Amino acid sequence: MSYRIMLTRKVTDLKGNLRIQVQVMDSKAARIIHFTLDELEKDELPDELKVYIRGILPEIAEGRWHYSRNRLK
């Protein structure tokens, strides 16, 4: 697998809704991908990336990669 999570952070949209943004390094394509967790349901992300993120959702929710190391809840 060529994906590795770099960090997560809280972002708000224009309506004030809180989202979790994820930054992932794709070493195979030498690029960084930014997306929010609600974008996992969209078709723009590669299936392999979706599987990787879904497999570590509990750790994301715990704040393992959050830039301040605080819990995201």
C-alpha positions in Angstrom: 0.0 0.0 0.0 1.4 3.4 -1.0 -0.7 5.5 1.4 0.4 6.8 4.8 -1.6 9.3 6.9 0.3 12.4 7.7 -2.0 14.4 9.9 -5.6 15.3 10.7 -7.2 18.5 11.7 -10.6 20.0 12.5 -12.0 22.3 9.8 -15.4 24.1 9.5 -17.3 24.7 6.3 -19.1 27.9 5.5 -22.2 26.8 7.5 -20.1 26.2 10.6 -20.2 22.4 10.4 -17.2 20.7 11.9 -15.3 18.3 9.7 -12.2 16.2 10.1 -9.7 16.9 7.3 -7.1 14.2 6.5 -3.8 14.6 4.8 -2.4 11.5 3.3 0.9 10.9 1.4 0.6 8.8 -1.7 4.2 7.6 -2.1 3.5 5.8 -5.3 2.3 8.9 -7.1 4.5 11.3 -5.0 1.6 13.5 -4.0 -0.3 14.6 -0.9 -4.0 14.2 -0.9 -6.3 16.4 1.3 -9.9 15.4 2.0 -12.5 15.4 4.7 -13.9 12.2 6.1 -17.3 12.8 4.6 -15.7 12.6 1.1 -15.1 8.9 1.6 -18.5 8.2 0.1 -17.7 10.1 -3.1 -16.1 8.6 -6.2 -13.2 11.0 -6.5 -10.9 9.1 -4.1 -9.2 5.8 -5.1 -10.8 2.7 -3.7 -7.5 1.6 -2.1 -7.3 4.8 -0.2 -10.9 4.4 1.0 -10.1 1.0 2.3 -7.0 2.2 4.1 -8.8 5.1 5.8 -11.8 3.0 6.8 -9.4 0.5 8.4 -7.9 3.2 10.7 -11.1 5.2 11.4 -11.0 4.4 15.2 -7.4 5.7 15.4 -8.4 8.9 13.5 -11.3 9.4 15.9 -9.0 8.9 18.9 -6.8 11.8 17.5 -3.7 9.7 16.8 -2.6 12.0 13.9 -4.3 15.2 15.0 -1.8 18.0 14.8 -2.3 18.9 18.5 -2.6 15.3 19.7 -6.0 16.2 21.3 -9.0 14.0 21.0 -11.2 14.9 18.1 -14.5 14.2 19.9 
